[in-house]
Amino acid sequence: MNDFKKDLEICTDEPLVSVIIPLYNSEKYIAETLKSVLNQSYKNIEVLVIDDGSKDDGLSVAKTFENAHVKIFSQTNKGASAARNYGLREAKGKYIQFLDADDLLSTNKIESQVTLLEKEESKIALCPIAHFFEGDNLGEIEILKEWYHGSFDNPVKFLIQLYGGGETEGGMITIHSWLTPKKLIDQAGVWNEDLSVDDDGEFFCRVILQSTGLISANDAICYYRKFREQKSLSSQAGYKAIKSSLLALQLKQKHLAEFSYESGYKKAFARAYKRMAVQVYPEFRDVANICVKNMNELGGTSHDVAIGGSGIELVKKIFGWKFARLLQHYCRKLINIKQIEY
């Protein structure tokens, strides 16, 4: 029997936190992920695992943890956003913790953020991120030094800085960094199930805009699992993934359009469209062309998007990024052909 089969000891004086975990083919990681939740110093937690039509034994592993506070649900494969929406329908917590089935939380993560939010209930909490690979000692992993340590009372300016419209180039905040008051989600709306890439970016854009600000629990950590073979945007799942990424970016711009007077708005989205154009060209020229058009409508950008080593960067500098990306594309095709021949 699993060591965590027994019910959690609950302190009913504390607000309930609902942890929503979509599960799809994560047999190898789901036990470690669940243990990181059940080992939280904060105990008034319900765990909602939504299996999204897994083809491995992940669901069976998850069921060994099932008890009054760890609930397992199943649906046909509809995607992570649909699974999270399923979890939201079942959730009873005042606060929502989203967590992917292969990521981890420090033991104090939820407690630290609840403590902050109980003082400022209309804000959303986040925390530092540490990237790790399988086999890493979590105690020795470097925590990323992010720009968002502290408190922010202007959600719009926070988003513009996140998207690269400030002094930094912005960055990515992982799904499990956040702890969100359920009332903000009710106001913002559920996950967009038409999106498969950057669905979290679009979702939290709406949620943040419903808040009065953000506050970081700097002593907490969320651990983001990385894999040795990372895939580029243009090689993930083909055209559907690219279109999702473009739609998510367009929706984020739409959500912030009424704040276009804010300093950095045009800079942030022009940079984002250029990054996407460079990433997807020439495989998906129609998407790249839309991105370039949108970028130019925002006034363009001189933002330099790195595409490779010193050689290809020199080509880019002389002939432009489109020629450099074309050269990369055909060189890779030639290498693949030679590998097949041998």
N, C-alpha and C positions, 0 to 999 in steps of 0.2 A: 504493500500500500504506500502511496506517496506520502512523504512527510508532511505535506501541506494539505492533506485531505480534511483534517479537522477544521472546524469553523474558526474564523478569525475572532479574536477578542475585540469587541466593539465598545467604544466610548460614545454613547448616544448624545453626550453634551456637545460633541464636535459635529460640524456640518459634514454631510455625506459627500464623498467624491466618487464619481463614476469613471472607471477606467475602461475605455473602449478599444478593443484590439481586433482589427480585421485579420483573419488567418487564411493564407493561401499558400499551400506547399511549403510550409516552414517547419516541418517535422524536426529538423535538426536544431532549431533555435527556440521554439515556443516554450519549452520547459524553463530554460534560463531566463527568458523574458518574464514569464509568470512569477518565477521566484523573486525577480527584482521588484515586482509589485508587492508580493506578499511579505517581503522582508522590509517594507517601508516602516519607518518609525511612526508614521501616521496610520492609525488603524481603522478609522471609520471609512472603509472603502468597499465598493462593490465592483467586481470585475466582470465585464461583459465581453466574451470572446465570440466573434461572429465568423464562422467558417464560410468562406466564399467559394464553395465547391471544390475544395482541395482534392488532389489526385494522389497524395501521399498519405502517411499515417499521422499527420499533424493533428487532425481532429481527435483521434484516439488518445494521443499524448495529452492534449488539452483536457479531455474528459477525466483523466486521472486526478486532476486538480479540482473537479467540480464539487461544490458544496453549496450551502445556503447563500454564500457571498461571492462565489465564483460560478457564473452562469454561462452555459454554452449554447449557442444558437447556430443554425445552419440555414444557408440559402443556396440556390443555384448560382453559378458563377455570374456575377453582375459587376464586379469591380470593387475596389477598395472604398470608393465614395459611397456606393450603395450599401456596403457593409457598415460603414460608419453611421449612415442615416438609420439603418436598422438598430444599431446600438443606441442612438439618440432617442428613438421611439421607446426603447426599453429602460432608458436611464432614469433614475430617481434622484440623482445627486444634485446638490447645489452647484458643484463645480464639475467640469468635464476635463479628463485627462485622456487625450488621444495617444496611442502608442502602437507602433508597428510591431509585428510579431517577431522581429529579429533584433530589436533595439532594447536598451536597458536604461534604468533610472538609478541614480545614487539613492541610498537609503533615506536621506533627509529631503529628497526632492519635493514631494508633495507637502510635507509638513511645513517646510520653509515658505512655500508659495501660498499655502492656505493662511499662514500667519500674516503675511503681507496683505492678502486680499480681504481678510476679515476687517482690516482697518480702512481699506479703500475698495469697496465692493463693486464700483463701476469701472475699475481698471481691469486689465488682463495681465497676467504674470508670465514671465519667461525666465530663462536661466542660461548659463554658459553651456557650451557644447564641447564634447571630446570625441574625436573620431578614433575608431579602433578596428583592428583586424582580428580575425579568429586566432586565439592563442596569446594575444596581448595580455599583459598584466595591467588591469584597469588602474591600479594604484600608481602606475608609472607613466600613464598616458598624459601627454601635454594637453592642457585645457586651452582652447582657442581664446585669444585675447580679442574680444569683440568690442565694438564701439558703443554697444547699447547697455553697458553696465550703469545702473542707477535708475532714476525715475524720469518719465517723459509725460508731460501734461498736454502735448499737442500730437494727437494720433496722426494727423495728416503729414506733419513734418517728419515724424518717425518713419512713415511709409516712404516718403520721398527720399529720405536718406537711405533706407533699406534698399531701394531700387537704384541707388547710385547717383542721386541728384544732389548729394552733399559733398563734403570734402573727400570722403572715401568713395570707393567703388561699390559700397553696399555689400551684399552677400546673401547667404541663405540661412534661414532659421528653421530648424527641423520641426517636424510635427509635434514631437514629444517634449520640446522645450517649453511649450505653452501649458498653462493651467487657466481654464476659461470659465468664468461664471456662466451658468446655463442660461441666465436671462439675456445675456448678450447674444448668444446663439439664436435664441427665440426671436430676437429683434432682427438679426442679420439674415436669417434663413439657413436652410440646411445645405449640405454639400451638393455641388453641381455634378450630377451623375453623367453628364455629357463629356466631362473632362477625365482624361486618364493620366495626363502629365501636367504638373503644376496645379493640380486640383487643390492642394493645400495652400498654395500661394494666393489663389483667387478666394478661397474660403476665408482665410485669416485676414485678407484685405477688408472684406466686408465686416467681419467681427470687430477688427480694430477700429474701424470707422464708427462703430456703435459705442465704443468705450470712451471714457474721459481721459485715457492715457494708459501708459504701460509702466510696469515696475519689475525690476530684475532681482531675482533671488540669487545673489552672487556666490553664496556658499553651496548652492545645489549644482548638480551636474546631470545632463542627459547624455548618454553614450550612443553615438550613431555608428552603426556597423557599416564598414566599408569592405569591398571585395577587391582582390588583386587585379582582376580584369574589369576595369571600368569601361563602360561603353559611352561613346559620344551621343549627343542628342540625335544626330542624323542616322545613327545606326541602331537605335533602341527597338522600336516596333514599327518602323516604316512610316508611311504617310499619316496614319491615324495619330500616332504619337506627336508628330510634327504639327499637325493641325490643332491638336489639343493644346500644345504649348503656345501656339499663336493665339488661339481663342482665349486662353487664360490671360495672356498679356493684354489683349484688346479689352477684355472685361475689367482688368485692373485699371487700365487707363480710363475706361468709362466710369468706374466707381469714383475715381478721383477727379473726373473732368470738371466738376463744379468748383474744385479748388485749384483750377489751372493758373490762377493768379499767384499762387504760392511760389516762392523762389525755389528753383530746382526742379519744378514739375516737368518742363520741356526737356531739360537736360537728362533727367532720369529715364524718361520713356524713349527719347531719341537714342540714348546709349543701349537700352534694352533691345530695341528693334535692330540696331546695328549688330549687336552680339548674336542675335538669332539669325540674321541674314548671313553673317559670316559662317556660322556653325552649319547651316543647312545647305549652303551653296557648294557645288552645283547640282547635288542630287535632287533637290526640291526647289527648282528655280521659281516656280509660281509663288511659293511661300516667301522666298528670298526677295522677290520683286515687291510683294505686298509690304514686307518689312522696310525695304528701302523707301518706298513711297510714303509710308507712315512716318519714317524717320525724317524725310525731307519736309513733310508738312509741319513737323515740330521745329524746323529750323536747322536740321542736320546736326552733325556732331563730328568733332575731330578725334573722338575717343579711339584709341588704338587697341584693337582686339588681337591678341597674340594667337598665332595658329601653329607654331612649331619652333624648331630649332633655329640657330643663327642663319643657316643657309636659306631656308624658306622665308625667314623674316627679311632678309636682304632682298629677295625677289619681290616680296610684298612692297617693300619700301620703294623699289624702282618702278615696278609695273602695276602696282595696286593689288588690293586684296582679292579681287575676283580672279585675276590671272593666276595669282599664287594658289588659290584654292583649286582652280582647274588643274594646275600642275600637280598638286598633291593628289587630287582625285585620280588622274590618269597614271601617275606613278604607282599608286596603291593597286590599281587594276592590273598593271603590268606585273607587279610583284606577285599578286594572287595567281595570275596565269602561269607564271614560271613555277610557282609552288605546285600547282596542279599537274604541270608537265612532268615534274620530277616525282 
